[in-house]
Amino acid sequence: MFIDTAKIFVKAGKGGDGAVAFHREKYVAAGGPDGGDGGRGGSVIFTVDENMNTLMDFRYKRKYAAQDGENGGRNNCSGASGKDLVIKVPAGTLIKDADSGLIIKDMSDGEDFVAAKGGSGGWGNQHFATPTRQIPRFAKPGEPGQQRDLLLELKLIADVGLVGFPNVGKSTLLSVVSSARPKIANYHFTTLTPNLGVVQAYEDRSFVLADIPGIIEGAADGVGLGTDFLRHVERCRLLVHVVDISGCEGRDPVEDFNAINNELRRYSERLASLPQIVAGSKADIAPDDAKIVELKNYVENLGYEFFPISAAAGQGIKELIACIVKRLDTLPKTLVFAPETATEPDRVDKSVKEFNVYVHDGVYYIEAEWLAKIMASVNYDDYESMNYFQRVLRNNGIIEKLEQMGIKDGDTVSIYDFEFDYMG
């Protein structure tokens, strides 16, 4: 099954907590603090697997979490870092922010991408010893890892894309010029998924050709297969527009040509601006040369090259392939989409200590995301640790705000379920 979109959740590992420990050794009366640091949390990393061609692996598994770092230990022993989680995706996968839809990374350049960084490990109490604080009974907790919802979108990497109405001979052409074996039958929508084939034009020259299904009149509005596969045309450097000139279905070649180009334009101006070569297919059974001449004159007046072909009979195929190779030599390499947002997840500016204070039923409630992390490192039974906590409240303007709001000695202050009586 061909799957080209998936929504997943990734979470990096939490950093290990720093340890509170003191050196104990025979004949050493006061060994001092020796709590080790916590290990770094594992990161979530995307890498390209050339053997993958769909996002099928992400259909049933939607949550990915890297390993947490280990806590610090005694004797200044640091905890082990968490193992990174490596996620494999096909070449050509776009990684987008699920909320905004903006591109974060295009996995087409062969470089690995860190989508979520692991949290830093917390410091052990060995770092907090000073001449006046020789027995620190607190340590820092590890920081949480980054987490985010991502949208994966596969845009196939092909040099040339075959576009045109269903049943005009695109799959037959692909099967003739490459080793690809798409399903071929005489009815519309035989091809339900994109097919890729490598065309060996010359001994030292090849290119990738993609048969893009589902483009009909109204596709940009969701008719037929809708826009499901139009995205796969976007990376192509060149389009071969296949038009049925046999008249076997009573269609007008010029109208078909304009209808497909109109759908490309409605989906993306970039698609409409891609260079094209027009191939009039089923030329061997075309009863009316006037229709062929009409289409030829029409597209050549627009600046396109025209080739009447028959994939089944081998007519005009060599000339078409030679023209494709010649055009590719003049075109830029495969498009790589630039990031539309920062590659790093948004972080809170640590220099801005925002907080909110409100009163309810005589209790002063304090809300501050940054403060929650500090509270996790406080030992409320240790005098020095509590002094440190009070300095944080005062230095960041929280005590001043409480006083402005009229707090009095003995009033209750609540910070994330931790309550204490205010003493000015």
C-alpha positions in Angstrom: 0.0 0.0 0.0 1.3 3.4 -1.0 1.1 5.8 2.0 2.5 9.4 1.5 1.3 11.3 4.5 1.5 10.6 8.2 1.0 12.5 11.5 3.3 11.5 14.4 4.3 12.7 17.8 8.0 12.7 18.8 9.4 13.2 22.3 13.0 13.4 23.3 14.3 11.9 26.5 14.4 13.7 29.8 17.7 14.5 31.3 18.7 12.5 34.4 18.4 14.2 37.8 21.5 15.3 39.7 22.3 13.3 42.9 22.5 14.5 46.5 25.2 12.4 48.1 28.1 12.9 50.5 31.5 11.1 50.5 31.8 8.4 53.1 35.2 6.9 53.7 37.0 5.4 56.7 39.2 7.9 58.5 37.7 10.8 56.4 35.5 12.8 58.8 33.9 15.2 56.3 34.3 14.0 52.7 32.0 16.7 51.3 29.3 16.5 48.6 29.9 14.0 45.8 26.6 13.7 44.0 27.1 13.1 40.3 25.3 14.8 37.3 22.4 13.3 35.4 22.9 12.0 31.9 21.6 13.8 28.8 18.3 12.6 27.4 18.3 10.9 24.0 17.3 13.0 20.9 14.9 12.1 18.1 16.8 12.0 14.8 15.4 11.5 11.3 17.6 9.8 8.6 17.0 8.7 5.0 16.6 5.1 4.1 17.1 4.6 0.4 15.2 1.3 0.5 12.0 2.9 1.7 9.5 4.4 -0.8 6.3 4.9 1.3 5.4 6.1 4.8 3.7 2.8 5.5 5.7 2.3 8.7 4.0 5.3 10.2 0.4 4.2 9.6 0.1 2.1 12.8 2.8 3.6 15.0 2.3 7.3 15.8 4.3 8.0 19.0 8.0 8.0 19.1 10.0 8.6 22.3 13.8 8.6 22.9 15.4 7.2 26.0 15.7 9.2 29.2 19.1 10.0 30.7 20.0 8.1 33.9 20.2 9.9 37.3 23.6 10.8 38.8 25.1 8.6 41.4 27.5 8.7 44.4 31.3 9.3 44.1 30.8 12.0 41.5 29.5 9.4 39.0 27.5 10.8 36.2 24.4 9.0 34.8 24.6 7.5 31.4 23.1 9.5 28.5 19.9 8.2 26.9 20.0 6.5 23.6 19.0 8.6 20.6 16.0 7.4 18.6 16.7 7.2 14.9 13.6 7.3 12.6 14.1 6.2 9.0 12.1 7.9 6.2 12.1 7.7 2.4 14.2 10.2 0.4 12.0 13.2 -0.5 10.1 13.3 2.8 9.1 16.7 4.1 8.9 17.2 7.8 6.3 19.8 8.7 5.0 21.3 11.9 1.6 19.7 12.4 0.0 22.9 13.8 1.2 25.5 11.3 1.9 23.2 8.3 5.2 25.0 7.7 8.2 23.0 6.4 10.8 22.3 9.0 13.1 20.0 7.0 13.3 18.5 3.5 14.9 15.1 3.8 16.3 15.3 0.3 19.8 16.5 1.0 21.1 13.3 2.6 21.7 15.0 6.0 20.3 13.7 9.2 17.9 16.0 11.1 17.5 16.4 14.9 13.7 16.9 15.3 13.7 17.0 19.1 16.7 17.5 21.4 17.1 15.5 24.6 17.0 17.4 27.9 20.2 18.3 29.7 21.2 16.3 32.8 20.8 18.0 36.2 23.8 19.0 38.3 24.7 17.0 41.3 25.2 18.7 44.7 29.0 18.6 44.2 28.5 21.8 42.1 26.7 23.8 44.8 29.4 23.6 47.5 30.9 26.9 48.6 33.0 28.0 51.5 29.8 29.1 53.3 27.6 26.3 52.0 29.7 23.2 52.6 26.8 20.7 52.9 24.4 21.4 50.0 21.4 19.1 50.3 19.9 19.8 47.0 20.7 19.1 43.3 19.1 20.1 40.0 16.7 17.9 38.2 17.1 17.0 34.5 15.4 19.1 31.9 12.6 17.7 29.9 13.2 16.7 26.3 11.6 18.6 23.4 8.4 17.2 22.1 6.2 18.1 19.1 3.6 16.9 16.6 4.9 16.5 13.1 3.4 15.9 9.7 5.4 13.8 7.3 4.7 14.3 3.6 6.4 12.3 0.9 7.1 14.0 -2.4 8.7 11.5 -4.7 12.1 12.4 -6.2 11.9 12.0 -10.0 13.6 13.8 -12.8 10.6 13.5 -15.2 6.9 13.3 -14.4 4.3 11.8 -16.8 1.1 13.8 -16.6 -2.2 13.4 -18.5 -5.7 12.1 -18.3 -6.2 8.5 -17.2 -5.9 5.8 -19.8 -3.8 7.8 -22.3 -0.8 5.5 -22.2 1.4 6.8 -19.4 1.8 3.4 -17.7 2.5 1.7 -21.0 5.2 4.3 -21.8 6.8 3.8 -18.4 6.8 0.0 -18.9 8.4 0.3 -22.3 11.2 2.7 -21.4 12.1 1.2 -18.0 12.0 -2.0 -16.0 9.0 -0.8 -14.0 5.9 -3.1 -14.3 2.8 -1.0 -13.5 -0.6 -2.4 -13.8 -1.9 -1.7 -17.3 -5.6 -2.1 -18.4 -8.0 -0.5 -20.7 -10.0 1.5 -18.1 -9.7 4.7 -16.2 -7.8 4.8 -12.9 -5.9 1.6 -13.6 -3.0 3.3 -11.9 -3.9 4.2 -8.3 -0.4 5.0 -6.9 2.7 6.7 -8.5 5.1 4.4 -10.2 8.8 5.1 -10.6 11.2 3.7 -13.2 14.8 4.3 -14.1 15.3 5.0 -17.8 18.7 3.9 -19.1 18.9 6.4 -22.0 22.5 5.7 -22.9 25.3 3.6 -21.4 26.3 6.3 -19.0 23.1 8.3 -18.9 19.9 7.6 -17.0 17.0 9.4 -15.3 14.1 8.6 -13.0 10.6 8.7 -14.6 7.4 8.9 -12.6 3.9 8.0 -13.7 1.6 10.3 -11.7 -2.0 9.1 -11.6 -5.2 10.8 -10.8 -5.0 14.0 -12.7 -8.3 14.8 -14.3 -10.4 17.9 -14.8 -11.4 19.1 -11.4 -8.6 17.3 -9.6 -7.6 20.5 -7.8 -11.1 20.5 -6.3 -10.9 16.9 -5.2 -12.5 15.2 -8.2 -11.2 11.6 -8.9 -8.1 11.0 -6.9 -8.1 14.7 -6.2 -4.8 16.3 -5.1 -3.5 13.0 -3.5 -0.7 12.7 -6.0 -0.3 16.2 -7.4 2.3 16.8 -4.7 4.6 14.2 -6.3 4.9 16.3 -9.5 6.4 19.2 -7.6 9.9 17.8 -7.4 10.1 16.9 -11.1 12.4 18.9 -13.3 10.5 18.2 -16.5 7.0 17.1 -17.4 6.1 14.9 -20.3 2.5 15.7 -21.0 0.9 12.6 -22.6 -2.2 13.4 -24.7 -4.3 10.7 -26.4 -4.5 11.6 -30.2 -6.2 8.4 -31.3 -9.7 9.7 -30.8 -10.8 6.3 -29.6 -12.7 7.9 -26.7 -14.0 10.8 -28.6 -11.9 13.4 -26.8 -10.4 16.5 -28.2 -6.6 16.5 -27.7 -6.3 20.3 -27.5 -9.0 20.5 -24.9 -7.4 17.7 -22.9 -4.0 19.4 -23.0 -5.5 22.7 -21.7 -7.6 21.0 -19.1 -4.6 19.2 -17.5 -2.5 22.4 -17.5 -5.3 24.3 -15.9 -5.4 21.7 -13.0 -1.7 22.0 -12.6 -2.0 25.8 -12.5 -4.8 25.7 -10.0 -2.8 23.4 -7.7 0.4 25.3 -7.9 1.8 28.1 -10.2 5.2 26.3 -9.9 3.7 23.2 -11.5 2.3 25.2 -14.4 5.7 26.8 -15.0 7.6 23.6 -15.2 9.0 22.9 -18.7 7.0 20.4 -20.7 7.4 18.1 -23.6 4.1 17.0 -25.3 3.8 13.4 -26.4 0.8 12.5 -28.6 0.2 8.9 -27.6 -1.5 6.0 -29.6 -0.3 7.6 -32.8 -0.4 4.2 -34.5 -4.2 4.0 -34.3 -5.0 7.6 -34.9 -7.4 7.7 -37.8 -7.3 11.5 -38.3 -4.0 13.2 -39.1 -5.7 16.5 -38.9 -6.2 16.2 -35.1 -2.5 15.4 -34.7 -1.5 18.4 -36.8 -3.9 20.6 -34.9 -2.4 19.6 -31.5 1.2 19.8 -32.9 0.7 23.4 -34.2 -1.1 24.4 -31.0 1.6 23.3 -28.6 4.5 24.4 -30.7 3.0 27.9 -30.9 3.1 27.8 -27.1 6.8 26.9 -27.2 6.5 23.2 -26.4 8.2 20.4 -28.4 5.8 17.7 -29.7 6.4 14.0 -30.4 3.8 11.6 -31.8 4.4 8.3 -30.2 3.1 4.8 -29.7 4.5 3.0 -26.7 2.9 -0.3 -27.8 4.4 -0.1 -31.3 7.7 1.6 -30.3 7.0 4.6 -32.5 8.8 7.8 -31.7 10.1 6.5 -28.3 13.8 7.0 -29.1 13.3 10.5 -30.3 11.3 11.4 -27.1 14.0 9.9 -24.8 16.7 11.8 -26.6 14.8 15.1 -26.2 14.2 14.4 -22.5 18.0 13.8 -21.9 18.8 17.0 -23.8 16.4 19.1 -21.8 17.5 17.6 -18.5 21.1 18.7 -19.2 19.9 22.3 -19.2 17.7 22.2 -16.1 18.5 22.7 -12.4 18.9 19.7 -10.1 16.0 18.3 -8.1 14.2 20.9 -6.0 14.9 20.9 -2.3 12.3 22.8 -0.3 13.7 25.4 2.1 12.6 25.4 5.7 9.7 27.8 6.3 10.2 27.9 10.1 13.1 27.5 12.4 14.6 24.0 12.5 14.6 24.3 16.3 11.4 24.0 18.2 10.3 27.3 19.7 11.9 27.9 23.1 11.0 30.2 25.9 13.3 33.2 26.1 15.1 32.5 29.4 15.9 36.1 29.9 12.2 36.9 30.2 10.8 35.5 33.5 7.1 35.8 33.0 4.7 34.9 35.8 1.1 35.4 36.8 -0.2 36.1 40.3 -3.9 36.1 41.3 -5.9 35.8 44.5 -8.8 33.4 45.2 -10.5 32.9 48.5 -7.6 34.7 50.3 -4.9 32.5 48.8 -2.2 34.0 46.5 -1.6 31.7 43.5 1.6 32.0 41.5 1.9 30.6 38.0 5.3 30.4 36.1 6.4 27.6 33.9 10.1 28.4 34.5 9.5 28.3 38.3 8.2 24.8 38.2 11.6 23.5 37.1 13.4 25.4 39.9 10.9 24.1 42.5 11.8 20.5 41.5 15.4 21.1 42.7 14.5 22.6 46.1 14.8 20.6 49.3 12.2 22.2 51.5 13.7 20.6 54.6 17.0 22.3 54.0 17.5 25.8 55.3 20.1 26.9 52.6 17.9 25.4 49.8 14.9 27.4 51.0 17.0 30.6 51.2 18.0 30.0 47.6 14.3 29.6 46.6 13.3 32.8 48.4 16.1 34.7 46.6 14.7 33.4 43.2 11.2 34.8 44.1 12.6 38.1 45.2 15.1 38.6 42.3 12.5 37.9 39.7 10.0 40.4 41.1 7.5 37.9 42.5 7.8 39.1 46.1 7.4 42.7 44.9 4.3 41.8 43.0 2.8 40.1 46.0 3.4 43.2 48.1 1.8 45.4 45.5 -1.3 43.2 45.6 -1.5 43.8 49.4 -0.2 40.5 50.8 0.3 40.4 54.6 2.2 38.3 57.0 0.5 34.9 57.5 -1.3 35.0 54.2 -1.1 31.7 52.2 0.9 31.5 49.0 0.4 28.5 46.6 2.8 27.6 43.8 1.9 24.4 42.0 0.3 22.7 45.0 3.2 23.8 47.3 1.8 26.1 50.0 3.6 28.3 52.6 2.7 31.2 54.8 4.1 34.6 53.7 6.6 36.3 56.1 7.6 39.7 54.9 
